[in-house]
């Protein structure tokens, strides 16, 4: 396979803004388990990258027949890869993910197969329920939990992390609604279940805004539970950035994914930066 084609496929799978978004929240969870060794931080990063690769490859594998018919996805380089190769890549990513989890701690290893099951379930749900937007959000919501468990090896007992998990779930779900707007006509014609396909643009956009409002509430509650004014400031900035997704929203906006990805990434970085400052500089108790 040509190197240029491999680069195109990797760029489709690993969108930089989305990588930073997820890693930011993973590192927030890791910071809440401080102190963390460099070894654990590296393994957590490898585990995330391999897990995300597995999830996205499985999404391409299961949705391939629909993607081939969707004109807006016709130029995707990953569609030219044989299905058996996609499955082999999926297995490879899973092997790296499980190995990283094993090297981290026992609990991470035990939970790894559950995440892999979610990777397989999520693309299947699109054929059965329009609420599958929140399965996407749920997987992303596990980010801070994964960071904490990877670093500490135990289930977190911190209410703040569970509030953040819910905030990310509604943030990711609401943003996924926006992303699927441009595919609404295709999804409706082929029986795929999404809010835009089911309710139309205006109602789907409104439902997304409600989801982001709920997300903002949980992010504020997370900041309050963290007992840090610095994290509260980071939450204010994050909520402002999240709200910007709904300005000048148009049904045929081809750049909608990049815009929401950039805004969500900036919001995630705001939360991460405030958590890091709170821990390392001001030494404010977040526990």
C-alpha positions in Angstrom: 0.0 0.0 0.0 1.3 3.5 -0.9 2.6 5.6 2.0 0.4 8.5 0.9 -2.7 6.3 1.1 -1.7 5.0 4.6 -1.3 8.6 5.7 -4.8 9.5 4.3 -6.3 6.5 6.2 -4.6 7.4 9.4 -5.8 11.0 9.1 -9.3 9.8 8.7 -9.1 7.6 11.7 -7.1 9.9 14.0 -8.5 13.4 13.6 -6.1 15.5 15.7 -8.8 17.7 17.3 -10.7 14.6 18.4 -7.6 13.0 19.8 -6.8 16.0 21.9 -10.4 16.2 23.1 -10.4 12.7 24.4 -6.8 12.7 25.7 -7.5 16.0 27.6 -10.3 14.3 29.6 -8.2 11.1 30.1 -5.4 13.2 31.5 -7.9 15.1 33.8 -8.8 11.7 35.3 -5.1 10.8 35.6 -4.4 14.1 37.4 -7.1 13.3 39.9 -5.2 10.1 40.7 -1.9 12.1 41.3 0.9 11.2 41.8 1.3 9.3 38.5 4.5 7.7 37.1 5.8 8.5 33.7 5.4 4.8 32.8 1.7 4.9 33.6 1.2 8.1 31.7 2.8 6.6 28.6 0.8 3.3 28.9 -2.4 5.2 29.4 -1.7 7.2 26.2 -0.9 4.0 24.2 -4.0 2.3 25.5 -6.2 5.3 24.4 -4.7 5.5 20.9 -5.1 1.8 20.3 -8.6 1.7 21.8 -9.7 4.7 19.6 -8.1 3.0 16.5 -10.0 -0.2 17.3 -13.3 1.7 17.7 -13.0 3.7 14.5 -11.8 0.7 12.4 -14.8 -1.3 13.7 -17.1 1.6 12.8 -15.7 1.5 9.2 -16.0 -2.3 9.1 -19.6 -2.5 10.2 -20.8 0.6 8.3 -18.9 -0.2 5.1 -21.9 -1.0 2.9 -23.6 2.2 3.9 -20.5 4.3 3.5 -19.9 3.0 0.0 -23.3 4.3 -1.0 -23.0 7.7 0.7 -21.7 10.3 -1.8 -20.4 12.5 1.1 -18.1 9.6 2.1 -17.2 8.4 -1.4 -13.6 9.8 -1.3 -12.6 8.1 2.0 -9.4 6.2 1.5 -10.4 3.6 4.2 -13.2 2.5 1.8 -10.6 1.1 -0.5 -9.2 -1.3 2.1 -10.6 -4.9 2.0 -12.8 -5.8 4.9 -10.5 -8.7 6.0 -7.7 -6.1 6.3 -9.9 -3.9 8.4 -10.7 -6.8 10.7 -7.0 -7.7 11.0 -6.2 -4.0 11.9 -9.0 -4.1 14.5 -7.6 -7.2 16.1 -4.1 -5.6 16.1 -5.4 -2.5 17.8 -7.3 -4.6 20.4 -4.1 -6.6 21.1 -2.1 -3.4 21.8 -5.0 -2.0 23.9 -5.3 -5.2 26.0 -1.5 -5.4 26.4 -1.3 -1.8 27.6 -4.2 -2.4 30.1 -2.4 -5.6 31.4 0.8 -3.6 31.9 -1.1 -0.9 33.8 -3.0 -2.9 36.4 -5.5 -5.7 37.0 -8.6 -3.6 36.9 -7.7 -2.0 33.6 -7.2 -5.5 32.1 -10.6 -6.7 33.4 -12.4 -3.7 32.0 -10.7 -3.7 28.6 -13.0 -6.3 27.0 -16.1 -4.3 28.1 -14.8 -1.3 26.2 -14.1 -3.5 23.1 -17.7 -4.7 23.3 -18.9 -1.1 23.3 -16.8 -0.4 20.2 -18.7 -3.2 18.4 -22.1 -2.3 19.8 -22.0 1.4 19.0 -22.1 1.2 15.1 -24.7 -1.5 15.3 -27.1 0.7 17.3 -27.3 3.2 14.5 -29.5 0.6 12.7 -31.9 0.3 15.6 -32.3 3.5 17.7 -31.9 7.2 17.1 -30.7 7.5 20.7 -27.3 5.9 19.7 -25.8 9.4 19.7 -25.5 8.9 23.5 -23.6 5.6 23.1 -21.0 7.7 21.4 -21.2 10.1 24.3 -21.0 7.3 26.8 -17.8 5.9 25.3 -16.3 9.4 25.5 -17.6 9.9 29.0 -15.5 7.0 30.2 -12.4 9.1 29.4 -11.7 10.5 32.9 -12.6 7.2 34.5 -10.1 5.4 32.2 -7.4 7.9 33.1 -8.0 7.5 36.8 -8.3 3.7 36.7 -5.2 3.4 34.5 -3.2 5.5 37.0 -4.7 4.3 40.3 -5.9 0.8 39.6 -9.1 1.2 41.5 -12.7 2.5 40.8 -12.7 6.2 41.6 -14.6 7.2 44.7 -14.7 10.9 43.7 -18.1 12.3 42.9 -16.5 15.0 40.7 -15.3 12.5 38.2 -18.8 10.9 37.8 -20.3 14.4 37.2 -17.6 15.1 34.6 -18.4 11.7 33.0 -22.0 12.7 32.6 -21.0 16.1 31.3 -18.9 14.6 28.6 -21.6 12.0 27.7 -24.1 14.8 27.0 -21.5 16.9 25.3 -20.4 14.1 23.0 -24.0 13.0 22.3 -25.2 16.5 21.5 -22.2 17.1 19.2 -22.7 13.8 17.4 -26.3 15.0 16.6 -24.8 18.1 14.9 -22.3 15.9 13.0 -25.0 13.7 11.5 -27.1 16.6 10.3 -25.2 16.6 7.0 -26.0 12.9 6.5 -29.7 13.2 7.5 -31.1 12.7 4.0 -29.0 9.6 3.3 -29.6 8.1 6.8 -33.4 8.6 6.3 -33.4 7.0 2.9 -31.4 4.0 4.1 -33.2 3.4 7.4 -30.4 4.6 9.7 -31.5 6.0 13.0 -30.3 9.5 13.9 -32.1 12.5 15.4 -31.7 14.6 12.2 -33.1 11.8 10.1 -36.0 11.2 12.5 -36.9 14.8 13.5 -35.4 17.1 10.8 -32.8 19.8 11.1 -34.5 22.3 13.4 -35.7 19.9 16.1 -32.5 17.9 16.0 -30.5 21.1 16.5 -32.8 22.1 19.4 -32.3 18.6 21.0 -28.6 19.0 20.6 -28.7 22.4 22.4 -30.7 20.8 25.2 -28.0 18.1 25.5 -25.3 20.7 25.6 -27.2 22.7 28.3 -27.3 19.5 30.4 -23.6 18.9 29.7 -22.9 22.4 30.9 -24.7 21.9 34.1 -22.8 18.7 34.9 -19.5 20.4 34.1 -20.3 23.2 36.5 -21.3 20.6 39.1 -18.0 18.8 38.5 -16.1 22.1 39.1 -18.1 22.7 42.3 -17.4 19.2 43.6 -13.7 19.7 42.8 -13.5 22.5 45.4 -11.3 24.7 43.2 -12.0 28.2 41.9 -9.4 27.6 39.2 -11.3 24.6 37.9 -14.5 26.6 38.1 -13.0 29.2 35.9 -11.9 26.5 33.4 -15.5 25.2 33.5 -16.9 28.7 32.6 -14.6 28.9 29.6 -15.5 25.4 28.5 -19.2 26.0 28.7 -18.9 29.2 26.7 -17.0 27.3 24.0 -19.6 24.5 23.9 -22.4 27.0 23.4 -20.6 28.5 20.4 -21.4 25.3 18.4 -24.9 26.5 17.9 -24.1 29.9 16.4 -25.0 30.2 12.7 -25.8 26.5 12.4 -26.8 25.6 8.9 -28.2 22.2 7.7 -25.7 21.9 4.8 -22.7 23.1 6.7 -19.9 20.8 5.4 -17.4 22.2 8.0 -19.6 21.4 11.0 -17.5 18.5 12.2 -14.3 20.5 12.2 -16.0 23.4 14.0 -17.5 21.4 16.7 -14.4 19.3 17.1 -12.3 22.5 17.5 -14.7 24.0 20.0 -15.0 20.8 22.0 -11.2 20.4 22.0 -10.7 23.9 23.3 -13.3 23.2 26.0 -11.5 20.0 27.0 -8.2 21.7 27.1 -9.6 24.5 29.3 -10.8 21.8 31.9 -7.4 20.1 31.7 -5.4 23.3 32.1 -7.4 24.4 35.1 -7.0 21.0 36.7 -3.3 21.0 36.1 -2.9 24.5 37.5 -5.0 23.7 40.5 -2.9 20.7 41.3 0.6 21.8 40.4 0.7 25.5 41.2 -2.0 26.4 43.7 -2.1 23.0 45.3 -5.8 23.3 45.9 -7.5 20.2 47.2 -9.6 18.6 44.5 -10.5 15.5 46.4 
